[in-house]
Amino acid sequence: MLTDGNPNELLLPIGDPGRSLESSLPVALQVTGFPLPPAMPDAVLLLRLLLSCHPADLHAITDVIRNDVGLTAQLFRLAAVERNGRPTSILNVGDLIVQIGLDRLKSLAAATKLNPLQPQNDAPKAREHFWMHARLTARISEELASETTPMNREAAYVAGLLRHLGALPALLGWEMPEWMPSCTGDLGYQMAKAWQLPVVLADVIRGDDRACTSQQAHFLLRVVNVADERAARWESNGTPMRSAWAWS
């Protein structure tokens, strides 16, 4: 999109609809053994609304996707689909959105299932808590990484957001007897591999520092584990999320 003759990085035009998302999936990605992750209803609805605007606000779209576990995982999966099943090495959500394009994002948003919320009188609200904990861990991971290696801030954020991906099957009631019982780290690793997530994220999701395949994965896993513990401590103490952002 051009504004005053110059590219405007905040705005993206919406082109004509392209082919459907699922119709272009390689066979290996159509049958993975794992259902695609759902997303929170408010995030999906807001994403669809933002994608219908002309021009579309890239920053707003990025914020919606990177604040939802399901949408973020599906974005990385879609990036692999666009690369014929090869995981992307890009860990910046905004950069991926630009690379993939809005037509494909519209297909993703339309196909994403909504996370069924539990009844209000059902305590604890495990699904909502999972999403909130993931966002808090991601934010703390981002801040921790910025203190030592600012270039890894976005990578630390998405690593923190997806750290406990392996907890989703039990949380969402997926029936997969071939994987149960299983360590959530190992299960999450298999999910990450099936969805063709970036290798460094798969290593972090696995949670085994001895199995990390790169120095970046070692670093991110250490950062995310500290952030995860800190997030759990704040939650147990009843620290408001707004106060938690000011941890530093």
PyMOL commands that set and color helices and strands:
alter all, ss='L'
color gray80, all
select helices_A, chain A and resi 22-24+27-30+41-51+58-66+69-82+93-100+102-111+126-148+150-162+165-172+177-179+184-194+199-206+209-211+215-236+241-244
alter helices_A, ss='H'
color red, helices_A
select strands_A, chain A and resi 2-3+6-7+11-12+56-57
alter strands_A, ss='S'
color yellow, strands_A
deselect
rebuild
show_as cartoon
